[in-house]
Amino acid sequence: MLDAQSFQRAFAGLLAAPDKAPDPAIRRALTIHRNTASKAARDALLANYPVTAALVGEAPFAACAASYVEMAPPREARLCCYGDRFAPFVEAWVPFAEAPYLGAVAALERLVTEALFAKDMATLDPAALTEGIDTDARLQRHPATRTLRAASPAASLWLAHQSDAHPDALETVHWRPEIILVTRPADAVEIRVIDQPTYAFLAGATLARAAGHAAAAGGDVATIFASLLIAGAFAARASQGARP
């Protein structure tokens, strides 16, 4: 009798190659199961990368998704997190060669997913700094905070496809590189385009170093720090407690 682990490995092997099953009925059942699982994975990619899909159209995205599922089938039951390698796959997908911005958009959508499911933690409260600022204290990013340097306007394209976007938003996108900040203040993922001084500030391990980086890049340190606090880019200090 097979133990659970051996059974799972044998079953996975048959799913990968259902034609090797000895019984025709089992082959048919495995094929149906495999097709159902494949469709679920493709649907998950569509849900996780809606803007990428909107930019290329239903049929081209479906073809790319099907190829990705064959190459990298789901490894866990949570399909809401499926597709961690989809962005580089999209960037290398030959039919998308004439749309080089797609890889960056897909990469941003992956960061949105990661931010959405990142660990819960209170953000650094500006009010807590009124008692004084220790410039040598560690400046910790919130677990949901992500950054992306894109050679294309990935954030502008993403924002233009959101429900609250202006009807002409897509037509007014400026085609230039963007530095993008992803945060999750108040449990809602937000996307911002930031400048180089702000990006440099985020590289500082302490407030003093962050301020030094931003100032060297020509930024207004006070304005940058305030904007990042509002964005929820930093985690609360241990003394502030965790999010209730």
PLY file of the C-alpha trace (Angstrom):
ply
format ascii 1.0
element vertex 244
property float x
property float y
property float z
element edge 243
property int vertex1
property int vertex2
end_header
0.00 0.00 0.00
1.35 3.43 -0.96
1.93 5.98 1.78
0.43 9.45 1.29
3.61 11.02 -0.09
4.22 8.21 -2.58
0.58 8.34 -3.69
0.77 12.09 -4.26
3.94 11.74 -6.31
2.43 8.94 -8.40
-0.78 10.91 -8.93
1.18 14.03 -9.93
3.15 11.95 -12.41
-0.03 10.64 -14.00
-1.51 14.13 -14.17
1.58 15.32 -16.02
1.29 12.45 -18.50
-2.26 10.98 -18.36
-1.65 8.92 -21.50
0.65 6.68 -19.43
-2.20 5.47 -17.23
-2.89 1.76 -17.90
-6.69 2.01 -17.85
-8.56 4.01 -20.58
-11.17 5.17 -18.06
-8.46 6.45 -15.76
-6.79 8.21 -18.69
-10.02 10.01 -19.53
-10.63 10.97 -15.89
-7.07 12.27 -15.50
-7.35 14.30 -18.71
-10.59 15.90 -17.51
-9.04 16.64 -14.12
-5.93 18.10 -15.74
-7.96 20.31 -18.08
-10.06 21.56 -15.18
-6.98 22.36 -13.10
-5.34 24.06 -16.07
-8.36 26.27 -16.65
-8.44 27.23 -12.97
-4.79 28.26 -13.19
-5.39 30.28 -16.38
-8.37 31.99 -14.77
-6.19 32.82 -11.76
-3.62 34.48 -14.00
-6.37 36.57 -15.58
-7.56 37.61 -12.12
-4.03 38.37 -10.89
-2.91 40.23 -14.04
-6.04 42.05 -15.27
-4.27 45.12 -16.67
-1.74 43.03 -18.58
-4.67 41.11 -20.06
-6.54 44.30 -20.93
-3.51 45.70 -22.74
-3.05 42.70 -25.04
-6.60 41.39 -25.42
-8.33 38.20 -24.33
-7.03 35.74 -26.94
-3.32 36.73 -26.83
-3.35 36.72 -23.03
-5.06 33.33 -22.95
-2.38 31.88 -25.23
0.41 33.29 -23.07
-1.30 32.10 -19.87
-1.78 28.59 -21.25
1.90 28.33 -22.13
2.89 29.60 -18.68
0.64 27.07 -16.93
2.29 24.28 -18.89
5.73 25.57 -17.90
4.96 26.47 -14.27
1.78 24.80 -12.93
0.51 25.90 -9.51
2.56 24.64 -6.57
0.03 25.52 -3.87
-3.72 25.66 -3.44
-3.88 29.48 -3.08
-4.39 30.52 -6.69
-4.76 34.13 -5.56
-0.97 34.13 -5.27
-0.28 32.13 -8.44
2.02 33.52 -11.11
5.15 34.63 -9.26
7.24 34.10 -12.43
4.68 35.36 -14.90
6.19 38.85 -15.37
9.55 37.67 -16.77
7.64 35.09 -18.81
5.52 37.86 -20.35
8.63 39.93 -21.03
10.24 37.03 -22.90
7.06 35.91 -24.70
7.91 36.29 -28.40
4.41 37.33 -29.59
4.62 40.29 -27.18
8.00 41.48 -28.46
6.50 44.63 -29.98
5.03 45.65 -26.61
8.09 45.71 -24.32
6.19 47.59 -21.63
4.06 44.53 -20.82
6.73 42.92 -18.66
6.91 45.98 -16.42
3.12 46.15 -16.09
3.02 42.47 -15.16
5.84 43.02 -12.66
3.84 45.84 -11.07
0.73 43.68 -10.88
2.77 41.03 -9.10
3.90 43.61 -6.54
0.26 44.61 -6.03
-0.59 40.98 -5.23
2.39 40.69 -2.87
1.45 43.92 -1.11
-2.17 42.81 -0.75
-1.19 39.58 1.00
1.82 40.90 2.92
1.97 40.62 6.69
-0.30 42.96 8.64
1.54 45.60 10.64
0.72 49.09 11.82
2.24 51.91 9.80
4.49 54.52 11.34
2.21 57.19 12.80
3.39 60.77 12.15
1.85 61.79 15.48
4.30 59.49 17.26
7.17 61.60 15.94
5.99 64.81 17.58
7.69 63.77 20.82
11.03 63.72 19.05
12.86 61.95 16.24
15.83 59.69 16.78
17.67 60.11 13.49
19.77 57.02 14.21
16.78 54.77 14.84
16.15 52.04 12.28
13.70 53.04 9.59
11.77 49.87 8.75
9.72 49.49 5.62
6.20 48.22 6.05
5.94 44.55 4.91
3.62 45.63 2.08
5.94 48.33 0.73
7.47 47.59 -2.67
9.36 49.64 -5.28
9.90 49.13 -8.99
12.04 50.93 -11.54
10.39 50.58 -14.92
11.66 51.65 -18.33
8.06 52.33 -19.31
5.08 54.12 -17.69
3.87 50.94 -15.98
2.21 52.76 -13.08
0.42 55.22 -15.36
-0.86 52.34 -17.49
-2.03 50.49 -14.38
-3.73 53.57 -12.95
-5.44 54.29 -16.28
-7.18 50.91 -16.06
-8.62 51.39 -12.58
-12.33 51.98 -12.04
-11.81 55.55 -10.79
-9.58 56.58 -13.72
-10.58 59.40 -16.06
-12.02 58.12 -19.35
-9.11 59.69 -21.26
-6.42 58.53 -18.84
-4.91 56.00 -21.22
-4.58 58.54 -24.03
-2.75 61.01 -21.78
-0.06 58.60 -20.52
3.43 60.04 -20.96
5.72 57.37 -22.38
8.75 57.64 -20.13
10.43 55.59 -17.38
8.83 55.58 -13.95
9.91 54.80 -10.40
6.97 53.22 -8.63
6.02 52.90 -4.98
3.50 50.27 -3.86
2.05 50.59 -0.36
-0.99 49.42 1.60
-2.17 52.14 3.95
-5.53 51.44 5.60
-5.50 47.95 4.06
-5.91 49.26 0.49
-3.07 48.87 -2.01
-1.98 52.19 -3.52
0.35 52.96 -6.42
2.41 56.14 -6.70
5.00 57.40 -9.13
7.92 58.78 -7.13
11.08 60.69 -8.03
14.71 59.72 -7.63
15.23 61.58 -4.30
12.25 59.74 -2.80
13.58 56.43 -4.08
16.97 57.31 -2.59
15.31 58.10 0.77
13.79 54.63 0.88
17.26 53.11 0.60
18.30 54.53 3.97
18.45 52.12 6.91
18.06 54.99 9.38
16.38 58.37 9.11
19.78 60.09 9.07
21.02 57.96 6.20
17.73 58.23 4.33
17.80 62.00 4.64
21.40 62.07 3.46
20.58 59.96 0.40
17.60 62.14 -0.51
19.48 65.41 0.00
22.37 64.18 -2.14
19.84 63.44 -4.90
18.49 66.98 -4.68
15.29 66.30 -2.76
13.43 68.17 -0.04
13.88 65.80 2.89
10.96 67.06 5.00
8.51 66.88 2.11
9.70 63.43 1.08
9.49 62.00 4.59
5.99 63.45 5.06
4.78 61.99 1.76
6.13 58.54 2.63
4.50 58.63 6.05
1.16 59.47 4.44
1.69 56.64 1.96
2.23 54.18 4.81
5.65 53.16 3.55
7.14 52.52 7.00
6.23 50.14 9.80
5.44 51.32 13.29
8.10 51.07 15.94
7.70 48.33 18.50
6.63 50.88 21.13
3.68 51.91 18.96
2.21 48.43 19.08
0.68 46.26 16.38
-2.41 46.92 14.34
-5.51 45.91 16.28
0 1
1 2
2 3
3 4
4 5
5 6
6 7
7 8
8 9
9 10
10 11
11 12
12 13
13 14
14 15
15 16
16 17
17 18
18 19
19 20
20 21
21 22
22 23
23 24
24 25
25 26
26 27
27 28
28 29
29 30
30 31
31 32
32 33
33 34
34 35
35 36
36 37
37 38
38 39
39 40
40 41
41 42
42 43
43 44
44 45
45 46
46 47
47 48
48 49
49 50
50 51
51 52
52 53
53 54
54 55
55 56
56 57
57 58
58 59
59 60
60 61
61 62
62 63
63 64
64 65
65 66
66 67
67 68
68 69
69 70
70 71
71 72
72 73
73 74
74 75
75 76
76 77
77 78
78 79
79 80
80 81
81 82
82 83
83 84
84 85
85 86
86 87
87 88
88 89
89 90
90 91
91 92
92 93
93 94
94 95
95 96
96 97
97 98
98 99
99 100
100 101
101 102
102 103
103 104
104 105
105 106
106 107
107 108
108 109
109 110
110 111
111 112
112 113
113 114
114 115
115 116
116 117
117 118
118 119
119 120
120 121
121 122
122 123
123 124
124 125
125 126
126 127
127 128
128 129
129 130
130 131
131 132
132 133
133 134
134 135
135 136
136 137
137 138
138 139
139 140
140 141
141 142
142 143
143 144
144 145
145 146
146 147
147 148
148 149
149 150
150 151
151 152
152 153
153 154
154 155
155 156
156 157
157 158
158 159
159 160
160 161
161 162
162 163
163 164
164 165
165 166
166 167
167 168
168 169
169 170
170 171
171 172
172 173
173 174
174 175
175 176
176 177
177 178
178 179
179 180
180 181
181 182
182 183
183 184
184 185
185 186
186 187
187 188
188 189
189 190
190 191
191 192
192 193
193 194
194 195
195 196
196 197
197 198
198 199
199 200
200 201
201 202
202 203
203 204
204 205
205 206
206 207
207 208
208 209
209 210
210 211
211 212
212 213
213 214
214 215
215 216
216 217
217 218
218 219
219 220
220 221
221 222
222 223
223 224
224 225
225 226
226 227
227 228
228 229
229 230
230 231
231 232
232 233
233 234
234 235
235 236
236 237
237 238
238 239
239 240
240 241
241 242
242 243
